[in-house]
Amino acid sequence: MHDVFLTFVNDYAPGLATDTTLLAVSGGVDSMVMAELFRRAGFSFAIAHCNFGLRGAESDGDEILVQNWAARHKVEFHTRQFETTRKAESEGISIQMAARDLRYTWFEELIQEFEYNYLATAHHADDNIETVLLNLTRGTGLPGLLGIAPVKHKLVRPLLFVSKKEILDFAQKEKIEWREDSSNASDAYRRNLLRHQVLPVLWEMNPSLDKTFSQSLERLRAVDSILKDRLADWRERAVRFEDETCYIGIQEIRETKEPIYYLHSVLEAYGFNYAQTAQIVASLEGISGKQFFSTSHSLFKDRESLIIEPLQGDGGFPPIVIQEDSVEVALSQNSSIEISQTPCFKKFNFSKSPKIAYFDAARILFPLRVRTWHAGDWFQPFGMGGSRKKVSDLLVDAKVPMNRKKDCLVLTDNEGNILWVLGRRADGRFGVNNETTEILKIEIVIN
C-alpha cells in the first residue's frame, strides 16, 4: 500500500512531498488510511472534516474520531457543521448534491485562507469503477467513461489505484481505527446497489478488475486526448461567432465521417442533446427554415449554416434540472414536483389526478428537465397508439387561452424526449406496462 501511494505521488503529484495538502477525512476507512499514509510518508498536511448532521450521534462520533486522531498526531484540524437538509430543501436539490456543494465550497475557503497547495480525497479504484458504470447506465458519452481523474488542478486522489479490499486489509493489519457509515449498507442509492449487487460479480469474474479497469481508462483518456485535438481542428474550420450568435458550416458537417459526433461537440454547450443532434444532422438534406430548441437556445437551419441564438423571452421560467429519482423540486413559491419510486404491485392503486403521472422507472434516463414548451415540440400521448402529437395541438384541443399557453411546462428526459406535458398528458412510450417492475411516480404538489 505504501509503495503504491509513493508511486502515485512520484508519477502524478510530486508536489505532495514538498508542499502542504488539505485532506478531506470523513472518518471512514478510506480517508483514515489516506491520512495515515500521509503521516507515515512525512508529508505536510492538514485535515478537514465535514459534519453534515444527517445521522445524529453517528455524525458527531465521526467528528470526534477524526479530531482525536489529528490531536494525537499533532495535525492541523478543521471542522464545520452544515445544515445540509435545509440547503437541499431551500434549493430543491438532493441531499447528496447539497452535501457536495457545501463541502467543496468550504474546502476552497480553507485552501484560500491557509494557502494549502492541494486538496486530497480518498477515492479509490472501486469508486472509479462505480462511477463509470453509473455513467454508462445513464447513457453518457465518452467523457463519462473516462472515470475519476487522478489529478485535476489542485484536487488529487492518491488512492485511486488501490482497491477497497486492499484498503480494508491494510487498515486491519495496521490496526487503523475508522467508523462505518450506516447509510452505506442501504441499497436505496444507485451507487450502493452497484457496490453490493454488481461489483462482487465483476470481481468474481476478474480478480484483477481494478488493474485491468485502470488500464482501459488510461487508453480511453489517450483516445479522448487525440479526439479533442481533431475536434478542435474541425471547429476552427467549421464554426464562427458574431456576438452571441454561433454559425456552423453545413458543408463542413457533411464532409466529416461522424457528423453527429462532431456537431454535438459544439451543440452540447448550448443544451442540445445527442438525440437532437442526430435529428439536426438528418435535416441537413431538407429545405431551409427547420428549427430546433434546447432549454436555452434555438437552432435555425439556413442554406449554408446552422445558426444558434439564445432564446428570447421564455415566459420567465428558468429550466430546472432534476438529477435524482427520489426528490422534491420547487417549481415556484407555491408548487413543487415530487418524484418517488416504488415496486410495481399487481393491485397498484393508480390515481386519476392530472397532477400525477406514472412511468416505467427502467425506461427513464436522468437527469430530467422541466422547461417551457417550444414550437415544434411533440410527444406520443398515452392512449393514441403511438401517434405523434404536437404540444401546440394539445393546447389547442384543450382550449388553453392564448395568454396561458406560454406557461405550459414539459418534463423531458436526458435525451430530450417529452415525458409529460405537466398536468395534461403523459407520453405512452414510457408508461407502466406488464413488464414494469419499478414505478416512477411524478406529482405536482401545491404548497
C-alpha positions as a Markdown table, in Angstrom:
| # | Residue | x | y | z |
|---|---|---|---|---|
| 1 | Met | 0.0 | 0.0 | 0.0 |
| 2 | His | 2.8 | 2.4 | 1.0 |
| 3 | Asp | 4.7 | 1.7 | -2.2 |
| 4 | Val | 1.6 | 2.3 | -4.4 |
| 5 | Phe | 0.9 | 5.6 | -2.6 |
| 6 | Leu | 4.5 | 6.8 | -3.2 |
| 7 | Thr | 4.4 | 5.7 | -6.8 |
| 8 | Phe | 1.2 | 7.8 | -7.3 |
| 9 | Val | 3.0 | 10.8 | -5.8 |
| 10 | Asn | 6.0 | 10.3 | -8.0 |
| 11 | Asp | 4.0 | 9.8 | -11.2 |
| 12 | Tyr | 1.1 | 12.2 | -10.7 |
| 13 | Ala | 1.7 | 14.7 | -7.9 |
| 14 | Pro | 5.3 | 15.1 | -6.8 |
| 15 | Gly | 4.3 | 18.4 | -5.1 |
| 16 | Leu | 2.6 | 16.4 | -2.3 |
| 17 | Ala | 6.0 | 15.5 | -0.9 |
| 18 | Thr | 7.2 | 19.2 | -0.7 |
| 19 | Asp | 4.0 | 21.3 | -0.3 |
| 20 | Thr | 1.1 | 21.2 | 2.1 |
| 21 | Thr | -2.1 | 19.3 | 1.3 |
| 22 | Leu | -5.6 | 19.6 | 2.8 |
| 23 | Leu | -7.0 | 16.1 | 3.4 |
| 24 | Ala | -10.8 | 15.5 | 3.3 |
| 25 | Val | -11.3 | 13.0 | 6.1 |
| 26 | Ser | -14.7 | 11.7 | 6.9 |
| 27 | Gly | -13.7 | 9.1 | 9.5 |
| 28 | Gly | -14.4 | 6.2 | 7.1 |
| 29 | Val | -11.7 | 3.6 | 6.4 |
| 30 | Asp | -10.7 | 5.1 | 3.1 |
| 31 | Ser | -9.9 | 8.6 | 4.3 |
| 32 | Met | -8.4 | 7.3 | 7.6 |
| 33 | Val | -6.0 | 5.1 | 5.6 |
| 34 | Met | -5.1 | 8.1 | 3.4 |
| 35 | Ala | -4.3 | 10.3 | 6.4 |
| 36 | Glu | -2.1 | 7.5 | 7.9 |
| 37 | Leu | -0.2 | 7.2 | 4.6 |
| 38 | Phe | 0.4 | 10.9 | 4.5 |
| 39 | Arg | 1.6 | 10.8 | 8.1 |
| 40 | Arg | 4.0 | 7.8 | 7.6 |
| 41 | Ala | 5.4 | 9.4 | 4.5 |
| 42 | Gly | 6.3 | 12.5 | 6.5 |
| 43 | Phe | 4.3 | 14.8 | 4.2 |
| 44 | Ser | 3.0 | 18.2 | 5.4 |
| 45 | Phe | -0.8 | 18.1 | 5.6 |
| 46 | Ala | -3.9 | 19.3 | 7.4 |
| 47 | Ile | -7.3 | 17.7 | 7.9 |
| 48 | Ala | -10.8 | 19.0 | 7.0 |
| 49 | His | -13.8 | 17.1 | 8.4 |
| 50 | Cys | -17.4 | 17.9 | 7.4 |
| 51 | Asn | -20.2 | 17.1 | 9.8 |
| 52 | Phe | -23.4 | 17.1 | 7.7 |
| 53 | Gly | -25.6 | 16.3 | 10.7 |
| 54 | Leu | -27.5 | 13.7 | 8.8 |
| 55 | Arg | -27.0 | 10.8 | 11.2 |
| 56 | Gly | -27.3 | 12.4 | 14.6 |
| 57 | Ala | -24.9 | 10.9 | 17.1 |
| 58 | Glu | -23.2 | 8.9 | 14.4 |
| 59 | Ser | -22.1 | 12.0 | 12.6 |
| 60 | Asp | -20.8 | 13.5 | 15.9 |
| 61 | Gly | -18.9 | 10.3 | 16.6 |
| 62 | Asp | -17.2 | 10.5 | 13.2 |
| 63 | Glu | -16.1 | 14.0 | 14.0 |
| 64 | Ile | -14.7 | 13.0 | 17.4 |
| 65 | Leu | -12.7 | 10.1 | 15.9 |
| 66 | Val | -11.0 | 12.3 | 13.3 |
| 67 | Gln | -10.4 | 15.2 | 15.8 |
| 68 | Asn | -8.8 | 12.8 | 18.2 |
| 69 | Trp | -6.6 | 11.3 | 15.5 |
| 70 | Ala | -5.4 | 14.8 | 14.4 |
| 71 | Ala | -4.7 | 15.8 | 18.0 |
| 72 | Arg | -2.8 | 12.6 | 18.7 |
| 73 | His | -0.5 | 13.1 | 15.7 |
| 74 | Lys | -0.4 | 17.0 | 16.1 |
| 75 | Val | -2.0 | 17.6 | 12.7 |
| 76 | Glu | -3.9 | 20.9 | 12.0 |
| 77 | Phe | -7.6 | 20.1 | 12.2 |
| 78 | His | -10.6 | 21.9 | 10.6 |
| 79 | Thr | -14.2 | 21.0 | 11.1 |
| 80 | Arg | -17.6 | 22.5 | 10.3 |
| 81 | Gln | -21.2 | 21.5 | 10.9 |
| 82 | Phe | -23.6 | 22.1 | 8.0 |
| 83 | Glu | -27.3 | 22.5 | 7.7 |
| 84 | Thr | -27.4 | 20.1 | 4.8 |
| 85 | Thr | -31.1 | 19.3 | 4.8 |
| 86 | Arg | -32.1 | 23.0 | 4.9 |
| 87 | Lys | -29.9 | 23.7 | 1.9 |
| 88 | Ala | -31.4 | 20.8 | -0.1 |
| 89 | Glu | -34.9 | 21.9 | 0.7 |
| 90 | Ser | -34.4 | 25.6 | 0.0 |
| 91 | Glu | -32.6 | 24.9 | -3.3 |
| 92 | Gly | -34.8 | 22.0 | -4.4 |
| 93 | Ile | -31.8 | 19.6 | -4.8 |
| 94 | Ser | -30.9 | 16.2 | -3.4 |
| 95 | Ile | -29.2 | 15.7 | -0.1 |
| 96 | Gln | -26.2 | 14.3 | -1.9 |
| 97 | Met | -25.9 | 17.3 | -4.2 |
| 98 | Ala | -26.3 | 19.7 | -1.2 |
| 99 | Ala | -23.6 | 18.0 | 0.8 |
| 100 | Arg | -21.2 | 18.0 | -2.2 |
| 101 | Asp | -21.8 | 21.8 | -2.8 |
| 102 | Leu | -21.3 | 22.6 | 0.9 |
| 103 | Arg | -18.1 | 20.6 | 1.3 |
| 104 | Tyr | -16.3 | 21.8 | -1.8 |
| 105 | Thr | -17.2 | 25.4 | -1.2 |
| 106 | Trp | -15.7 | 25.1 | 2.3 |
| 107 | Phe | -12.6 | 23.3 | 1.1 |
| 108 | Glu | -12.0 | 26.1 | -1.3 |
| 109 | Glu | -12.3 | 28.6 | 1.5 |
| 110 | Leu | -9.8 | 26.7 | 3.6 |
| 111 | Ile | -7.3 | 26.5 | 0.7 |
| 112 | Gln | -7.6 | 30.2 | 0.1 |
| 113 | Glu | -7.3 | 31.2 | 3.8 |
| 114 | Phe | -4.4 | 28.8 | 4.8 |
| 115 | Glu | -2.7 | 28.7 | 1.4 |
| 116 | Tyr | -2.8 | 24.9 | 1.0 |
| 117 | Asn | -1.3 | 23.7 | -2.2 |
| 118 | Tyr | -3.5 | 20.6 | -2.8 |
| 119 | Leu | -6.8 | 19.0 | -1.8 |
| 120 | Ala | -6.8 | 15.2 | -1.4 |
| 121 | Thr | -9.8 | 13.0 | -1.4 |
| 122 | Ala | -9.8 | 9.2 | -0.7 |
| 123 | His | -11.5 | 8.0 | -3.9 |
| 124 | His | -10.2 | 4.5 | -4.7 |
| 125 | Ala | -10.3 | 2.0 | -7.6 |
| 126 | Asp | -13.8 | 0.7 | -6.7 |
| 127 | Asp | -15.2 | 4.2 | -6.7 |
| 128 | Asn | -13.8 | 4.7 | -10.2 |
| 129 | Ile | -15.4 | 1.5 | -11.5 |
| 130 | Glu | -18.8 | 2.5 | -9.9 |
| 131 | Thr | -18.6 | 6.0 | -11.4 |
| 132 | Val | -18.0 | 4.6 | -14.9 |
| 133 | Leu | -20.8 | 2.0 | -14.6 |
| 134 | Leu | -23.2 | 4.6 | -13.3 |
| 135 | Asn | -22.4 | 7.0 | -16.2 |
| 136 | Leu | -22.8 | 4.1 | -18.6 |
| 137 | Thr | -26.3 | 3.3 | -17.3 |
| 138 | Arg | -27.3 | 7.0 | -17.7 |
| 139 | Gly | -26.4 | 7.0 | -21.4 |
| 140 | Thr | -23.2 | 9.1 | -21.1 |
| 141 | Gly | -20.8 | 9.8 | -23.9 |
| 142 | Leu | -17.0 | 9.3 | -23.9 |
| 143 | Pro | -16.3 | 11.9 | -21.1 |
| 144 | Gly | -18.4 | 9.9 | -18.7 |
| 145 | Leu | -16.4 | 6.7 | -19.4 |
| 146 | Leu | -13.1 | 8.3 | -18.5 |
| 147 | Gly | -13.6 | 7.8 | -14.8 |
| 148 | Ile | -12.3 | 9.9 | -12.0 |
| 149 | Ala | -9.2 | 11.9 | -12.9 |
| 150 | Pro | -6.1 | 11.1 | -10.7 |
| 151 | Val | -5.3 | 14.9 | -10.6 |
| 152 | Lys | -7.5 | 17.8 | -11.6 |
| 153 | His | -6.0 | 21.2 | -10.9 |
| 154 | Lys | -5.4 | 21.2 | -7.1 |
| 155 | Leu | -7.5 | 18.1 | -6.5 |
| 156 | Val | -5.7 | 14.8 | -6.1 |
| 157 | Arg | -6.9 | 11.3 | -5.5 |
| 158 | Pro | -3.9 | 9.4 | -4.1 |
| 159 | Leu | -5.8 | 6.1 | -3.5 |
| 160 | Leu | -7.3 | 5.9 | -7.0 |
| 161 | Phe | -5.2 | 2.8 | -7.9 |
| 162 | Val | -5.9 | 0.9 | -4.8 |
| 163 | Ser | -8.9 | -1.4 | -4.4 |
| 164 | Lys | -11.4 | -1.3 | -1.4 |
| 165 | Lys | -10.2 | -4.7 | -0.4 |
| 166 | Glu | -6.6 | -3.6 | -0.2 |
| 167 | Ile | -7.6 | -0.6 | 1.9 |
| 168 | Leu | -9.5 | -2.7 | 4.3 |
| 169 | Asp | -6.7 | -5.3 | 4.5 |
| 170 | Phe | -4.2 | -2.5 | 5.2 |
| 171 | Ala | -6.4 | -0.9 | 7.9 |
| 172 | Gln | -6.9 | -4.2 | 9.7 |
| 173 | Lys | -3.3 | -5.2 | 9.5 |
| 174 | Glu | -2.0 | -1.8 | 10.8 |
| 175 | Lys | -4.9 | -1.5 | 13.3 |
| 176 | Ile | -6.1 | 1.8 | 12.0 |
| 177 | Glu | -9.3 | 2.9 | 13.6 |
| 178 | Trp | -12.3 | 4.0 | 11.5 |
| 179 | Arg | -16.1 | 4.3 | 11.6 |
| 180 | Glu | -18.7 | 2.8 | 9.3 |
| 181 | Asp | -21.4 | 5.0 | 7.8 |
| 182 | Ser | -24.6 | 3.1 | 8.3 |
| 183 | Ser | -26.1 | 4.6 | 5.2 |
| 184 | Asn | -23.6 | 2.7 | 3.1 |
| 185 | Ala | -25.4 | -0.6 | 3.9 |
| 186 | Ser | -28.6 | 0.6 | 2.2 |
| 187 | Asp | -29.4 | -0.2 | -1.5 |
| 188 | Ala | -31.7 | 2.8 | -1.7 |
| 189 | Tyr | -28.9 | 4.7 | -3.5 |
| 190 | Arg | -27.9 | 3.6 | -7.0 |
| 191 | Arg | -24.2 | 3.6 | -6.1 |
| 192 | Asn | -24.8 | 1.3 | -3.2 |
| 193 | Leu | -26.8 | -1.0 | -5.4 |
| 194 | Leu | -23.9 | -1.3 | -7.8 |
| 195 | Arg | -21.5 | -1.7 | -4.9 |
| 196 | His | -23.4 | -4.5 | -3.2 |
| 197 | Gln | -25.0 | -6.4 | -6.1 |
| 198 | Val | -22.9 | -5.8 | -9.3 |
| 199 | Leu | -19.3 | -5.3 | -8.3 |
| 200 | Pro | -19.0 | -8.5 | -6.4 |
| 201 | Val | -20.0 | -10.4 | -9.5 |
| 202 | Leu | -17.4 | -8.4 | -11.6 |
| 203 | Trp | -14.7 | -9.1 | -9.0 |
| 204 | Glu | -15.5 | -12.8 | -9.1 |
| 205 | Met | -15.3 | -12.8 | -12.9 |
| 206 | Asn | -11.9 | -10.9 | -12.8 |
| 207 | Pro | -10.0 | -10.8 | -9.5 |
| 208 | Ser | -7.7 | -8.2 | -11.1 |
| 209 | Leu | -10.6 | -6.0 | -12.1 |
| 210 | Asp | -9.1 | -2.8 | -10.6 |
| 211 | Lys | -5.8 | -3.2 | -12.6 |
| 212 | Thr | -7.5 | -4.1 | -16.0 |
| 213 | Phe | -10.1 | -1.3 | -15.5 |
| 214 | Ser | -7.3 | 1.3 | -14.8 |
| 215 | Gln | -5.5 | 0.2 | -18.0 |
| 216 | Ser | -8.7 | 0.6 | -20.0 |
| 217 | Leu | -9.3 | 4.0 | -18.6 |
| 218 | Glu | -5.7 | 5.0 | -19.5 |
| 219 | Arg | -6.3 | 4.0 | -23.1 |
| 220 | Leu | -9.7 | 5.8 | -23.2 |
| 221 | Arg | -8.1 | 9.0 | -21.8 |
| 222 | Ala | -5.4 | 8.8 | -24.6 |
| 223 | Val | -8.2 | 8.4 | -27.2 |
| 224 | Asp | -10.0 | 11.3 | -25.7 |
| 225 | Ser | -6.9 | 13.5 | -25.9 |
| 226 | Ile | -6.4 | 12.7 | -29.6 |
| 227 | Leu | -10.1 | 13.2 | -30.3 |
| 228 | Lys | -10.1 | 16.6 | -28.6 |
| 229 | Asp | -7.3 | 17.7 | -30.9 |
| 230 | Arg | -9.2 | 16.5 | -34.0 |
| 231 | Leu | -12.4 | 18.2 | -32.8 |
| 232 | Ala | -10.6 | 21.5 | -32.1 |
| 233 | Asp | -9.1 | 21.5 | -35.7 |
| 234 | Trp | -12.6 | 20.9 | -37.2 |
| 235 | Arg | -14.2 | 23.6 | -35.1 |
| 236 | Glu | -11.6 | 26.0 | -36.2 |
| 237 | Arg | -12.8 | 25.5 | -39.8 |
| 238 | Ala | -16.5 | 25.0 | -39.3 |
| 239 | Val | -17.5 | 27.4 | -36.5 |
| 240 | Arg | -17.6 | 31.2 | -36.3 |
| 241 | Phe | -19.2 | 33.6 | -33.9 |
| 242 | Glu | -20.8 | 37.0 | -34.1 |
| 243 | Asp | -21.6 | 38.4 | -30.6 |
| 244 | Glu | -24.0 | 35.8 | -29.1 |
| 245 | Thr | -24.7 | 34.1 | -32.4 |
| 246 | Cys | -22.9 | 30.9 | -33.5 |
| 247 | Tyr | -22.7 | 29.8 | -37.1 |
| 248 | Ile | -21.7 | 26.2 | -38.1 |
| 249 | Gly | -21.0 | 25.5 | -41.7 |
| 250 | Ile | -23.3 | 22.8 | -43.2 |
| 251 | Gln | -20.7 | 21.7 | -45.8 |
| 252 | Glu | -18.1 | 21.1 | -43.1 |
| 253 | Ile | -20.6 | 18.9 | -41.2 |
| 254 | Arg | -21.3 | 16.9 | -44.4 |
| 255 | Glu | -17.7 | 16.3 | -45.1 |
| 256 | Thr | -17.0 | 14.5 | -41.7 |
| 257 | Lys | -17.1 | 10.8 | -41.3 |
| 258 | Glu | -19.1 | 11.1 | -38.0 |
| 259 | Pro | -21.2 | 14.2 | -38.4 |
| 260 | Ile | -23.3 | 13.7 | -35.4 |
| 261 | Tyr | -20.4 | 13.4 | -33.0 |
| 262 | Tyr | -18.6 | 16.4 | -34.5 |
| 263 | Leu | -21.7 | 18.6 | -34.4 |
| 264 | His | -22.6 | 17.5 | -30.9 |
| 265 | Ser | -19.2 | 18.6 | -29.7 |
| 266 | Val | -20.4 | 22.1 | -30.4 |
| 267 | Leu | -24.1 | 21.9 | -29.7 |
| 268 | Glu | -23.7 | 20.3 | -26.3 |
| 269 | Ala | -22.6 | 23.7 | -24.8 |
| 270 | Tyr | -25.9 | 25.1 | -26.0 |
| 271 | Gly | -28.1 | 22.5 | -24.3 |
| 272 | Phe | -28.8 | 20.2 | -27.3 |
| 273 | Asn | -28.6 | 16.5 | -26.5 |
| 274 | Tyr | -27.2 | 13.8 | -28.7 |
| 275 | Ala | -30.6 | 12.6 | -29.9 |
| 276 | Gln | -31.5 | 16.2 | -31.0 |
| 277 | Thr | -28.1 | 16.4 | -32.8 |
| 278 | Ala | -28.9 | 13.3 | -34.8 |
| 279 | Gln | -32.3 | 14.9 | -35.9 |
| 280 | Ile | -30.5 | 18.1 | -36.9 |
| 281 | Val | -28.0 | 16.1 | -39.0 |
| 282 | Ala | -30.8 | 14.2 | -40.6 |
| 283 | Ser | -32.4 | 17.5 | -41.5 |
| 284 | Leu | -29.4 | 18.8 | -43.4 |
| 285 | Glu | -30.6 | 17.4 | -46.7 |
| 286 | Gly | -34.0 | 19.1 | -46.3 |
| 287 | Ile | -35.2 | 22.6 | -47.1 |
| 288 | Ser | -34.0 | 25.6 | -45.1 |
| 289 | Gly | -36.1 | 27.0 | -42.2 |
| 290 | Lys | -36.1 | 24.0 | -39.9 |
| 291 | Gln | -35.9 | 25.0 | -36.3 |
| 292 | Phe | -34.8 | 23.1 | -33.1 |
| 293 | Phe | -34.8 | 24.2 | -29.5 |
| 294 | Ser | -32.9 | 23.4 | -26.3 |
| 295 | Thr | -33.8 | 24.9 | -23.0 |
| 296 | Ser | -31.7 | 27.9 | -23.6 |
| 297 | His | -31.1 | 28.3 | -27.4 |
| 298 | Ser | -32.7 | 28.0 | -30.8 |
| 299 | Leu | -31.1 | 26.5 | -33.8 |
| 300 | Phe | -32.2 | 27.6 | -37.3 |
| 301 | Lys | -31.1 | 25.8 | -40.5 |
| 302 | Asp | -30.2 | 28.2 | -43.2 |
| 303 | Arg | -28.9 | 27.3 | -46.6 |
| 304 | Glu | -25.2 | 27.3 | -45.7 |
| 305 | Ser | -25.1 | 27.4 | -41.9 |
| 306 | Leu | -26.8 | 26.3 | -38.7 |
| 307 | Ile | -27.5 | 29.4 | -36.7 |
| 308 | Ile | -27.6 | 29.2 | -32.9 |
| 309 | Glu | -29.0 | 32.0 | -30.8 |
| 310 | Pro | -30.2 | 32.4 | -27.2 |
| 311 | Leu | -33.9 | 32.1 | -26.7 |
| 312 | Gln | -35.6 | 35.4 | -26.2 |
| 313 | Gly | -38.4 | 35.6 | -23.7 |
| 314 | Asp | -39.2 | 32.2 | -22.2 |
| 315 | Gly | -42.1 | 33.0 | -20.0 |
| 316 | Gly | -39.8 | 34.0 | -17.2 |
| 317 | Phe | -39.3 | 30.3 | -16.2 |
| 318 | Pro | -35.7 | 29.1 | -15.9 |
| 319 | Pro | -35.2 | 25.4 | -16.8 |
| 320 | Ile | -35.0 | 23.1 | -13.8 |
| 321 | Val | -32.7 | 20.0 | -13.9 |
| 322 | Ile | -33.6 | 17.0 | -11.8 |
| 323 | Gln | -30.7 | 14.7 | -11.0 |
| 324 | Glu | -32.2 | 12.1 | -8.7 |
| 325 | Asp | -35.2 | 9.7 | -8.8 |
| 326 | Ser | -36.4 | 10.4 | -5.2 |
| 327 | Val | -36.6 | 14.1 | -4.7 |
| 328 | Glu | -38.8 | 17.1 | -4.3 |
| 329 | Val | -38.0 | 20.1 | -6.6 |
| 330 | Ala | -39.6 | 23.5 | -6.3 |
| 331 | Leu | -41.4 | 24.8 | -9.4 |
| 332 | Ser | -42.4 | 28.1 | -7.9 |
| 333 | Gln | -43.1 | 29.6 | -4.5 |
| 334 | Asn | -46.4 | 27.7 | -4.3 |
| 335 | Ser | -45.8 | 24.4 | -6.1 |
| 336 | Ser | -43.2 | 21.7 | -6.4 |
| 337 | Ile | -42.6 | 18.3 | -8.1 |
| 338 | Glu | -42.3 | 15.2 | -6.1 |
| 339 | Ile | -40.5 | 12.2 | -7.6 |
| 340 | Ser | -40.6 | 8.8 | -5.9 |
| 341 | Gln | -40.0 | 5.2 | -6.9 |
| 342 | Thr | -41.9 | 2.1 | -5.7 |
| 343 | Pro | -42.3 | -1.6 | -6.7 |
| 344 | Cys | -45.0 | -2.4 | -9.2 |
| 345 | Phe | -47.6 | -4.5 | -7.4 |
| 346 | Lys | -50.4 | -6.2 | -9.3 |
| 347 | Lys | -53.0 | -4.2 | -7.5 |
| 348 | Phe | -51.2 | -0.9 | -7.5 |
| 349 | Asn | -53.6 | 2.0 | -6.9 |
| 350 | Phe | -53.1 | 4.5 | -9.8 |
| 351 | Ser | -54.5 | 7.9 | -9.2 |
| 352 | Lys | -56.5 | 9.6 | -11.9 |
| 353 | Ser | -55.4 | 13.1 | -10.9 |
| 354 | Pro | -54.0 | 15.1 | -13.8 |
| 355 | Lys | -51.3 | 16.3 | -11.4 |
| 356 | Ile | -49.8 | 12.8 | -11.2 |
| 357 | Ala | -48.0 | 10.8 | -13.9 |
| 358 | Tyr | -46.6 | 7.2 | -13.7 |
| 359 | Phe | -43.7 | 5.8 | -15.7 |
| 360 | Asp | -41.7 | 2.6 | -16.0 |
| 361 | Ala | -38.6 | 3.6 | -14.0 |
| 362 | Ala | -36.3 | 1.4 | -16.1 |
| 363 | Arg | -37.1 | 3.5 | -19.2 |
| 364 | Ile | -36.4 | 6.9 | -17.7 |
| 365 | Leu | -33.0 | 8.4 | -18.3 |
| 366 | Phe | -31.9 | 11.0 | -15.7 |
| 367 | Pro | -31.2 | 13.9 | -15.4 |
| 368 | Leu | -34.8 | 15.1 | -16.2 |
| 369 | Arg | -35.6 | 18.7 | -17.1 |
| 370 | Val | -38.6 | 20.9 | -16.6 |
| 371 | Arg | -38.9 | 23.7 | -19.2 |
| 372 | Thr | -41.5 | 25.7 | -21.0 |
| 373 | Trp | -42.7 | 24.2 | -24.3 |
| 374 | His | -41.3 | 25.3 | -27.6 |
| 375 | Ala | -42.8 | 25.5 | -31.1 |
| 376 | Gly | -42.2 | 22.1 | -32.8 |
| 377 | Asp | -42.3 | 20.1 | -29.5 |
| 378 | Trp | -44.0 | 16.8 | -30.0 |
| 379 | Phe | -44.7 | 13.6 | -28.0 |
| 380 | Gln | -46.7 | 10.4 | -28.2 |
| 381 | Pro | -49.7 | 10.8 | -25.8 |
| 382 | Phe | -50.8 | 7.8 | -23.8 |
| 383 | Gly | -53.8 | 6.1 | -25.4 |
| 384 | Met | -53.1 | 7.2 | -29.0 |
| 385 | Gly | -51.4 | 4.0 | -30.2 |
| 386 | Gly | -48.0 | 5.6 | -30.8 |
| 387 | Ser | -49.2 | 8.5 | -32.9 |
| 388 | Arg | -47.3 | 11.8 | -32.6 |
| 389 | Lys | -48.9 | 14.9 | -31.4 |
| 390 | Lys | -47.5 | 18.4 | -31.2 |
| 391 | Val | -47.7 | 20.1 | -27.8 |
| 392 | Ser | -49.2 | 23.1 | -29.6 |
| 393 | Asp | -52.1 | 21.0 | -31.0 |
| 394 | Leu | -52.7 | 19.5 | -27.5 |
| 395 | Leu | -53.1 | 23.0 | -26.1 |
| 396 | Val | -55.4 | 24.0 | -28.9 |
| 397 | Asp | -57.5 | 20.8 | -28.3 |
| 398 | Ala | -57.6 | 21.7 | -24.6 |
| 399 | Lys | -58.8 | 25.2 | -25.4 |
| 400 | Val | -56.0 | 26.8 | -23.4 |
| 401 | Pro | -56.3 | 30.6 | -23.7 |
| 402 | Met | -53.5 | 32.2 | -25.8 |
| 403 | Asn | -52.1 | 34.2 | -22.8 |
| 404 | Arg | -51.8 | 30.9 | -20.8 |
| 405 | Lys | -50.1 | 28.8 | -23.4 |
| 406 | Lys | -46.7 | 30.3 | -22.6 |
| 407 | Asp | -47.0 | 29.0 | -19.0 |
| 408 | Cys | -47.3 | 25.4 | -20.1 |
| 409 | Leu | -44.4 | 23.2 | -18.9 |
| 410 | Val | -43.0 | 19.9 | -20.2 |
| 411 | Leu | -40.8 | 17.3 | -18.5 |
| 412 | Thr | -38.1 | 15.8 | -20.6 |
| 413 | Asp | -35.6 | 13.0 | -20.2 |
| 414 | Asn | -31.8 | 13.0 | -20.7 |
| 415 | Glu | -32.4 | 12.6 | -24.5 |
| 416 | Gly | -34.8 | 15.4 | -24.8 |
| 417 | Asn | -37.9 | 13.2 | -25.1 |
| 418 | Ile | -41.0 | 14.8 | -23.6 |
| 419 | Leu | -42.3 | 12.5 | -20.9 |
| 420 | Trp | -45.2 | 14.6 | -19.7 |
| 421 | Val | -46.9 | 17.8 | -20.6 |
| 422 | Leu | -47.3 | 18.8 | -16.9 |
| 423 | Gly | -50.9 | 18.5 | -15.6 |
| 424 | Arg | -52.2 | 17.3 | -19.0 |
| 425 | Arg | -50.9 | 14.2 | -20.9 |
| 426 | Ala | -48.0 | 11.8 | -20.4 |
| 427 | Asp | -46.1 | 10.1 | -23.2 |
| 428 | Gly | -47.2 | 6.5 | -23.7 |
| 429 | Arg | -43.7 | 5.2 | -24.7 |
| 430 | Phe | -42.5 | 5.4 | -21.1 |
| 431 | Gly | -45.7 | 4.3 | -19.3 |
| 432 | Val | -46.2 | 1.4 | -17.0 |
| 433 | Asn | -46.8 | -2.0 | -18.7 |
| 434 | Asn | -46.9 | -5.7 | -17.9 |
| 435 | Glu | -43.1 | -5.9 | -17.7 |
| 436 | Thr | -42.7 | -3.0 | -15.3 |
| 437 | Thr | -41.0 | -3.8 | -12.0 |
| 438 | Glu | -40.5 | -0.3 | -10.6 |
| 439 | Ile | -42.8 | 2.6 | -11.0 |
| 440 | Leu | -41.6 | 6.2 | -11.1 |
| 441 | Lys | -44.3 | 8.5 | -9.7 |
| 442 | Ile | -44.1 | 12.2 | -10.5 |
| 443 | Glu | -46.6 | 14.5 | -8.8 |
| 444 | Ile | -47.2 | 18.3 | -8.9 |
| 445 | Val | -47.8 | 19.4 | -5.3 |
| 446 | Ile | -49.5 | 22.7 | -4.5 |
| 447 | Asn | -48.0 | 24.0 | -1.3 |
